[in-house]
Amino acid sequence: MIDLHMHTLLSDGVLIPSELVRRARVKGYRALAITDHVDAGNVETLVPQLVELCERLNLHAGVVVVPGVEVTHVPLPDLEAVVASARAAGAHLIVVHGETLVEPVAPGTNRRALELDIDVLAHPGLITREEAALAARRGIALEISSRRGHSLSNGHVAQMAALTGAKLILNTDAHAPEDLLTLPEAKRVAQGAGLKGGQIDRLYAESARLVERVSGRRVSGKNRRVSGKKA
């Protein structure tokens, strides 16, 4: 299992980073990203803290841990500056909180986020075909989510990705231990989104490639072993 959208008590999760990583490792995870919520008020302080924590965890945790952020509910005029600040502060992976059906995200967030230097658009709700095509052109992954509420539009997101060639990954948006998934459970979420066979396998492959690109650490898709070596 690879999961690139997770939260700790550094934002609104319930676990400290070390416990989240340990619980994920025992659950069968091979790579994960800690992507606590940021906006203009905390991005410059939280990101360096996460980077240092992840460097320590990568020494002994037995799982690749990527320091990231989820840029969340940021007003559109400020979105570019927050994304740039997160990158400058050392975030390896930048996720933007998309226009989920269950939260009052500002209209236009999907489109603006896809124009910026981000890696993942999380739970993008009723993303348009034009927006999905933009994601495909820019190499930004769209998220299939296992989180309650956010998952309501999974089928639509999968359909838009199929029509445009946009990359898909599957994440939990975990905030608590019970949110973690085994790989078979993740596959069932993908099936629920209408994905089949090779499409499901590609979710893992895309996540593995993204981990390698942003962290320089390999995750084998065949035997799901972490090499821990620089690419």
N, C-alpha and C positions, 0 to 999 in steps of 0.2 A: 504494500500500500504506500502510495505517495500522496501527501496532502499539503497543499500550498496555500492554505487559508485557515489559520488557527489563532485563538486569542488566549491570553493569560490574564492574571490579575493586574498586570501593568496597564490594562484597559478594562474591559468588562468581563473577562473570563474569571474562573474561580480557582485556578491552579497557578502556582508559581511556575516559571519556565522549566525548571529542573524536573518537577513532578510531571508536567505535561509531556515532556520528552520521554521520561522513563515509562509512563503509562502507554504512550504510543509505541515505544520499542517493544514492550511486552505484548502489545496487541498485534505485532507483526509489521509495523511501519519500518520502511527503509529510508525514507526521507520525508522531511516536513519543513514548512516555513512558519515561523512565528510572525504573525502580521497584525500586531495590535493597532487599534484605531488611533489615527492622528488627524490633527488639523493644524492651523497656524499656531495654536497655543502651546502644543506639546511636541511638535515634530523635531525640533532641534535638541531637545533634551532626551526624549525617549529613544530615538534611533541609535545614538552612540551607546546607550545602556544595553540595548538589544544586541548590537554588534559585538560588544565585549562578552556578553553572556553566551552568545552562540559560538564564539571562538573557543570559549572554555568547554562548552558542551560537546563540541566536535572532537575534542581530544579523547574523550572516554565514553561517550554515550552509546556508541555502536550504531548510530543512525546519523545521517547527514541532516544538520540543522541550519536552515537558511534564515538570516535576519531580514525581515521585511516589514511592511506597513500596509494597513488598509486605510487609504485616504477616504474619510467618511463624512458625508453631509456637508462638504465644504461649498460655500457659495461659488457659483461658476466663475466670477471675476478673479477669485483667489486660487482656483484649482491649479493653474499652471505653477504659481509660486510655491505652493505646498508640495507639489510633486517634485519640483526642482530642489527644494530644501531637503526633502527626504533622500533624494539621490546624492546630494552633496554631503549629507551627514553620514552616508555609508550604507543605506538600505540596498541590499542586493536584489530584492524583489519588491516591486510596487504594484499593489492591488488597489483598484478604485471601487468603492461601494456603488454598484450600479442601481438602475431604476427598478428595484424589486417591487413586486405588487403589494407588499405588506408594510411598506414604510413610505413616508412622504418625501422621497428624494426629489430634489429640484428637477423639473423637466429640462432636458437638454444635457443632463450629466453624462449619459452614455456617449453622446456625440462628442462632447468636449473632451472627455477622458480619452477617447480613442484617437484624438489628435495629438496627445501628449506622450512623453517618454515613460510609458507604463508597460507592465508585463501581462497583467490579467485584469479583465473587467468582470467583477464578481456579480453573480445573480442579476443579470441585466434585464430581467422582466420581459416585457414585450418589445424587445429590441427589433428595430426595423431591418428590412433586407439591406437597405443602403448602409446602415451602421455596421451590420455584420460583414458586408463587403469591405468596408473601411478597416475593420479588424483583420480581415484576411490579408489585405494589402500591406498592413503595417506589422503583421506577425504577432498580433496581440491575441492571447488566448481568451476564449469565452468560457464561463464557468457553468457546469452542471453542479447543482448544490444538493446536498442531502439534508440541509437544514430546513426544519419545518417552516412553512410560509414561503421562504425563498424558493423552495423546490416546485412551487405551483406552476411556474413557467418553464420548467425543464424541457418539456416536449417542444414548446415553441422555439426555445433557444437551439435545441438540437436540429430542428427543421431549418432554421435560418442558417446555421453553420453548414448543413448539407447543401443548401442552395448556393452558397457563396464560397465554400472552401475554407471557411474560418476554422482555426484550431479550437478544439474543445479539450478541457481538462475537467476532472471531477474532484471537488473539494467538500469537506464537511462543514467549514465555518464553525469549527468546534469551539465551544465556550466552557464545556464541562466534560468530565470523563465519559459520561454516557453518550456523548456525541461522536466518539471515536468509532471507526468502522474497521472490520476485517475486510480483506480483499473480496471474499465472496459477497459480503453485504454491499460493498461498493458496486460490484457488478450488477446486483439486483436493482440498485438505484439507477444505473445506466440503462438497464432493460426497461425500467419504468418510464424513462425518457424516450423510449422507442428505438434505442440503439441495439445493434445485434452484432454477434460474432466479432469480425475484424474491427468494427467501429469501436467496440468496447476495449479491445486490445490497444487501439490507438490512443485511447484516453491515458493509459499508463505510459505508453511510449512518449507522448507529447509532454507529460509531466516530467518524465526522466530527462528528456532533452532540455527542458526548461531549467531543471535543477543543475544540469551540467553547464548550461550556458551562463547562469548567474553566479554559480558557486565554484566552478572548476572541479567539481567532484562528480565522479561517475556513479550511476545507479544502474546495475545490470537489469535489463528488462526480461532476460531469459530466466535467470535463477534468482533474481531479486536480491542479489548480494551487493552490498556497498563496498566499493574498492577502497575509498578513502584517498585515492591518488589524484593528483592534479591532472586535468585533461591536457 
